[in-house]
Amino acid sequence: MNPRPLIAHVLYRLDTGGMERVVVSIINGTHGRYRHAVICLAGFGAMRGEIADARVPCLSLDKRPGKDWLCYVRLWKTLRRLEPDLVATYNLGALDAAPVARLAGVRRVVHAEHGRDAADPDGGNRKYRLLRRWLAPFIACFVAVSSDLAAWLREGIGLAPGKVACIPNGIDTARYRPATGARRERPLLGPLAPPGTLLIGSVGRLDAVKDQAGLITAFKILCDNHSGPHAHLRLAIIGEGRERQRLERLAAGTGDRVHLLGNRADVAALLRECDIFVLSSRAEGIPLTVLEAMASGLPVVATDVGGVGEVVVSGQTGMLVAPSDPAALAAALDRYVHDPALRCRHGGAARARVECRFGLPAMVAAYAALYDRLLGGRTERGRR
C-alpha cells in the first residue's frame, strides 16, 4: 500500500484552458505529497502531456452529449477500482460526479468553481442554482477562485460560510516574465506584426462567453475612427473553439490586422511580444490569462466581470470597462495606443502585483492545506 493519499480529479475534459491548467499545476506541485489520478468525462487533449509525472493515470469515460447515464456507471466503477481518499470535481460539467463519488465510498469531495459559462454568465439560472444546492450535502467544501464567486456561493446558492473556501488562481512568474531590452523583439510574430506596429494580444478559448466577437468589433472601431498610429495596429487572438468560423468572418474585413493563432504551446513567449493585453469576457472567475499577461509586464484592458476586478486595479495596472460594450473597450485601448509611458507604467505595476499576490506556490500551498484538513491532517493514507 502506498502511504500517500490518492486524489482523483474529475473534470469534463482536460484540454487547453485556465481551469485545466490549475488542475495540472496542483498535480505537479503536490506530486511528492499525494498521488493523483485524472478522470475526464469526455476525453483529454494536449494538456495531458503537461502532467510532469507520467505515472499519473489520465482516464476518459467517453461521455456522450447530453445525459449519458452509463457514464455515471463507468465513473462509479472507476472510483471503486481506484479507491481515492479524496475526489476533486471542477465546474458545473463535473458537479454531478459528487454523489457518484459518495456512492463509490469516497467520503471527502471538493468541488471547485472557476467561473460560469455563456449559458449562465451571471449565475442566475434557477436550474443550475438548485442543482448546486441539492448536491451540496455530498460535497465537503466548495472552492471559489475569487471573492465574487465565494459571495455568490454563500448568498446566491445559500451555502454555509464554513463550507466555502476562496483560493485565488496563481501562475508561474518565472515562466511568464516581461520582455528584456528597450525594444520589443518579435521573433515569433514578426511576420504578422512587423517593426513599427503595436500589437494587442488576447488569450482564451473561442467561446461566446469570451466575446471575442465584441473584441474584434472594438478593434474595428479603434482602427476606423482614427488615423495615424492606428494604421499600424494588429490584434492577435490565441485560442481555439467553436466560435472560430464566426470570428474569421468578422475579421475578414480588417485586412491583415486581425490574426487567429489557434492553440499555442508558446503562450509565454507570445505574450512577451505583445504591447497590450485585452480580455473581453462576459463572465469570469479569476482568469489565468490576465495573470499571465500582467506577469509578462503588459497593461490589461478587461471587462469588469467576476473576479477580474480583484486582479486588475483600474487606473494602476490596467483599465476596466463594462462587458458587451465594444465602444468602451475601444476607448480604453485607445488610451494605451497613444501613451507609451502609460503602457510602461501600468505594465510594471501589473508585474509587481502578480508577484506579490498571485504566485503559483501560494495557490498550491492553499490547496494542499485544504486537502490536509479534509484528510484529517494526515499525509499518510488511512481507512475511509
C-alpha positions in Angstrom: 0.0 0.0 0.0 1.4 3.4 -1.0 1.3 5.6 2.1 0.4 8.8 0.2 -3.3 9.7 -0.1 -4.8 9.4 -3.6 -6.7 12.4 -5.0 -8.9 11.8 -8.1 -9.6 14.9 -10.1 -12.8 14.7 -12.1 -13.5 17.2 -14.8 -15.4 17.3 -18.0 -12.4 17.4 -20.3 -8.7 18.0 -19.9 -8.0 20.4 -22.7 -6.5 23.8 -23.1 -7.9 26.3 -20.6 -7.3 28.1 -17.4 -9.2 25.7 -15.1 -7.4 22.8 -16.7 -4.0 24.5 -16.2 -4.8 24.9 -12.5 -5.6 21.2 -12.2 -2.2 20.3 -13.8 -0.4 22.9 -11.6 -1.9 21.3 -8.4 -0.9 17.8 -9.5 2.7 18.9 -10.5 3.1 21.0 -7.3 1.9 18.3 -4.9 3.0 15.0 -6.5 5.5 14.4 -3.7 2.8 14.8 -1.1 -0.1 13.0 -2.7 -0.8 10.5 -5.5 -3.1 11.8 -8.3 -5.4 10.4 -10.9 -7.3 12.4 -13.6 -10.8 11.2 -14.7 -12.1 13.0 -17.8 -15.8 12.6 -18.6 -15.3 13.5 -22.2 -11.6 12.9 -23.1 -8.5 14.9 -23.0 -6.1 16.8 -25.3 -2.6 18.1 -25.3 -2.8 19.3 -21.7 -2.3 15.7 -20.7 1.3 16.0 -21.7 1.9 18.8 -19.2 1.5 16.5 -16.2 5.1 16.0 -15.1 4.7 12.5 -13.6 4.0 10.1 -16.4 2.7 7.6 -13.8 -0.4 9.7 -13.1 -3.3 7.9 -14.8 -5.4 10.0 -17.1 -8.7 8.2 -17.9 -11.5 9.1 -20.3 -15.1 7.8 -19.7 -16.1 8.8 -23.3 -19.3 10.6 -22.2 -21.8 11.1 -25.0 -23.5 14.5 -25.4 -26.4 15.1 -23.0 -27.3 12.8 -20.1 -25.3 9.7 -20.5 -26.4 7.5 -17.6 -24.0 4.7 -18.4 -21.1 7.2 -18.0 -22.1 7.5 -14.3 -21.9 3.8 -14.0 -18.4 3.8 -15.6 -17.4 6.6 -13.2 -18.7 4.6 -10.2 -16.7 1.5 -11.3 -13.6 3.6 -11.9 -13.7 5.1 -8.4 -14.4 1.8 -6.8 -11.3 0.5 -8.6 -9.0 3.4 -7.8 -10.3 3.8 -4.2 -9.3 7.5 -3.9 -9.1 9.2 -0.5 -10.5 12.4 -1.9 -12.3 13.4 -5.1 -11.9 16.9 -6.5 -14.5 18.0 -9.1 -14.4 21.1 -11.3 -17.1 23.4 -12.6 -20.7 22.7 -13.5 -19.8 20.0 -16.0 -18.4 17.6 -13.3 -20.6 18.7 -10.4 -22.9 15.7 -10.6 -19.9 13.4 -10.1 -20.1 14.3 -6.4 -23.0 11.9 -5.4 -21.4 9.2 -7.6 -18.2 9.5 -5.6 -20.1 9.2 -2.3 -21.9 6.1 -3.6 -18.5 4.7 -4.5 -17.4 5.0 -0.9 -15.4 8.3 -1.1 -16.2 10.4 2.0 -14.3 13.5 1.0 -15.4 15.5 -2.1 -14.2 19.0 -3.0 -15.9 21.0 -5.8 -14.1 24.0 -7.4 -15.9 26.8 -9.2 -13.7 28.6 -11.7 -16.3 30.7 -13.4 -19.6 30.4 -15.3 -20.3 29.8 -19.0 -22.2 31.6 -21.7 -25.5 29.9 -20.7 -25.3 31.3 -17.2 -22.9 34.3 -17.2 -24.4 36.0 -14.1 -25.2 32.8 -12.1 -29.0 33.5 -12.2 -30.0 30.3 -13.9 -32.5 28.7 -11.5 -31.9 25.1 -12.6 -28.1 25.4 -12.1 -28.6 27.2 -8.7 -30.9 24.4 -7.5 -28.5 21.7 -8.7 -25.7 23.2 -6.7 -27.9 23.4 -3.6 -29.3 19.9 -4.0 -25.8 18.4 -4.4 -24.2 20.4 -1.6 -24.7 17.7 1.0 -22.4 15.4 -1.0 -19.6 18.0 -1.0 -17.3 18.7 1.9 -16.1 22.0 0.6 -16.7 24.3 -2.3 -13.6 26.2 -3.6 -14.1 29.6 -5.3 -11.3 31.2 -7.2 -12.5 34.7 -6.5 -14.2 36.6 -3.7 -17.0 37.4 -6.1 -17.7 33.6 -6.7 -17.4 32.9 -3.0 -20.0 35.5 -2.1 -22.3 34.1 -4.8 -22.0 30.6 -3.4 -22.8 31.8 0.1 -25.5 34.4 -0.7 -26.9 33.2 -4.1 -26.7 29.5 -3.6 -27.2 29.6 0.2 -24.1 27.6 1.3 -22.9 27.9 4.8 -19.9 30.2 5.1 -17.8 27.5 6.6 -18.4 25.3 3.5 -16.9 27.8 1.1 -13.1 28.4 0.7 -11.6 31.1 -1.5 -8.3 30.1 -3.2 -7.2 32.6 -5.9 -5.6 31.3 -9.0 -1.8 31.6 -9.2 0.8 31.4 -12.0 4.5 30.7 -12.5 6.1 34.1 -12.5 9.4 32.7 -13.7 7.8 31.3 -16.9 5.7 34.4 -17.5 8.0 37.4 -17.4 8.5 40.7 -19.2 10.5 41.1 -22.3 14.0 42.3 -21.8 15.6 45.3 -23.6 14.3 48.7 -24.6 13.0 47.5 -27.9 10.3 44.7 -28.1 11.6 42.0 -30.3 9.2 39.7 -32.2 10.9 36.5 -33.3 7.6 34.6 -33.4 5.1 37.2 -34.5 7.3 39.5 -36.6 5.7 38.4 -39.9 2.3 39.4 -38.5 3.3 42.5 -36.6 6.5 43.9 -38.3 8.5 46.7 -36.7 6.5 49.9 -36.1 3.3 48.1 -35.4 1.6 48.0 -32.0 0.4 44.5 -31.1 -2.7 43.9 -28.9 -3.0 40.3 -27.6 -5.8 38.2 -26.2 -5.8 34.6 -25.0 -8.8 32.4 -24.4 -10.9 29.7 -25.9 -13.1 30.8 -28.8 -16.4 30.8 -27.0 -19.4 33.1 -26.8 -18.7 33.8 -23.1 -15.2 35.2 -24.0 -16.9 37.6 -26.5 -14.0 37.8 -29.0 -16.7 38.9 -31.5 -17.1 42.1 -29.4 -13.3 42.4 -29.2 -13.0 42.3 -33.0 -15.8 44.9 -33.2 -13.9 47.1 -30.7 -10.7 46.7 -32.7 -12.5 47.8 -35.9 -13.8 50.9 -34.1 -10.3 51.6 -32.9 -9.0 51.4 -36.5 -11.9 53.1 -38.3 -12.3 56.1 -36.0 -8.7 57.3 -36.1 -5.8 57.7 -38.5 -2.1 58.0 -37.8 -0.7 55.3 -35.4 -3.9 53.3 -35.6 -2.9 52.3 -39.2 -0.2 50.2 -37.5 -2.3 48.3 -35.1 -2.5 44.5 -35.0 -4.7 42.1 -33.0 -3.6 38.6 -32.2 -6.1 36.2 -30.6 -4.6 32.9 -29.2 -7.0 30.0 -28.6 -9.4 27.6 -30.4 -13.0 26.8 -30.1 -16.5 26.6 -31.6 -16.6 30.4 -32.5 -13.7 30.2 -34.9 -15.7 30.4 -38.2 -17.8 33.3 -36.9 -14.7 35.2 -35.8 -13.0 34.5 -39.1 -15.9 36.1 -40.9 -15.8 39.2 -38.6 -12.1 39.5 -39.1 -12.3 39.2 -42.9 -12.9 43.0 -43.3 -9.8 44.0 -41.4 -7.2 43.0 -44.0 -4.1 41.6 -42.3 -4.7 43.3 -38.9 -6.5 40.5 -37.0 -4.9 37.1 -36.6 -6.5 34.0 -35.1 -3.5 32.0 -34.0 -5.3 28.9 -32.6 -4.0 26.9 -29.6 -0.3 27.5 -29.0 2.2 25.9 -26.6 4.4 29.0 -26.6 1.9 31.5 -25.0 4.5 32.8 -22.5 6.8 33.8 -25.4 4.0 35.2 -27.4 2.9 37.5 -24.6 6.4 39.0 -24.4 5.9 40.1 -28.0 2.6 42.0 -27.3 2.2 45.6 -26.2 -1.2 45.5 -24.6 -3.4 42.6 -23.4 -7.2 42.6 -23.7 -9.9 40.4 -22.1 -13.5 40.8 -23.5 -15.3 38.1 -21.4 -18.9 38.3 -20.3 -18.2 36.1 -17.2 -15.0 35.0 -15.5 -13.6 33.8 -12.2 -10.0 34.9 -11.9 -8.7 34.3 -15.4 -5.2 32.9 -15.6 -4.7 34.6 -18.9 -4.9 38.0 -17.2 -2.5 37.0 -14.5 -0.1 35.7 -17.2 -0.3 38.9 -19.2 0.3 41.0 -16.0 3.3 38.9 -15.1 4.6 39.5 -18.6 4.6 43.2 -17.8 1.6 44.1 -20.0 -1.1 46.6 -19.2 -4.6 45.0 -19.3 -7.8 46.3 -20.7 -10.5 44.0 -19.4 -14.3 43.7 -18.8 -15.3 44.2 -15.2 -16.9 40.8 -14.6 -16.5 38.1 -11.9 -13.2 38.4 -10.1 -11.3 40.4 -12.8 -11.5 43.5 -10.6 -9.8 41.6 -7.8 -6.7 41.3 -10.1 -6.8 44.3 -12.4 -6.7 47.6 -10.5 -8.2 50.1 -12.9 -6.0 53.1 -13.4 -3.0 51.4 -11.9 -2.4 48.0 -13.6 -4.9 48.4 -16.4 -8.4 49.6 -17.2 -11.8 48.0 -16.6 -14.8 48.5 -18.8 -18.4 47.2 -18.8 -18.9 43.9 -20.7 -20.6 43.7 -24.1 -19.6 47.3 -24.8 -17.2 47.4 -27.8 -17.1 51.2 -27.9 -15.9 51.4 -24.3 -13.4 48.6 -25.0 -12.1 50.6 -28.0 -11.8 53.8 -26.0 -9.8 52.1 -23.2 -7.4 50.6 -25.8 -7.1 53.9 -27.4 -5.6 55.5 -24.3 -2.8 53.0 -24.3 -2.2 53.3 -28.0 -1.5 57.0 -27.7 0.5 56.8 -24.4 3.6 54.6 -24.4 4.7 55.9 -21.0 1.3 54.9 -19.5 1.7 51.4 -21.0 5.1 51.0 -19.4 4.0 52.3 -16.0 0.9 50.2 -15.8 2.7 47.1 -17.1 5.4 47.4 -14.4 2.7 47.8 -11.7 0.9 44.7 -13.1 4.0 42.6 -12.8 4.6 43.7 -9.2 1.0 42.9 -8.2 1.1 39.4 -9.6 4.5 38.7 -7.9 3.1 39.9 -4.6 -0.4 38.3 -4.6 -0.9 35.7 -7.3 2.2 33.4 -7.4 1.9 29.7 -8.1 3.4 28.5 -4.8 0.8 30.3 -2.7 -2.1 28.7 -4.7 -0.6 25.2 -4.5 0.0 25.5 -0.7 -3.6 26.6 -0.2 -4.9 23.5 -2.0 -2.5 21.3 -0.1 -3.7 22.8 3.2 -7.3 22.2 2.3 -6.7 18.6 1.3 -4.7 18.0 4.5 -7.6 19.5 6.6 -10.2 17.3 4.9 -7.9 14.3 5.2 -7.7 14.9 9.0 -4.3 16.5 8.8 -2.7 13.2 7.7 -0.4 12.8 4.7 -0.5 9.1 5.2 -3.3 7.0 3.8 -5.9 5.9 6.3 -9.1 4.0 6.2 -12.2 5.8 4.9 
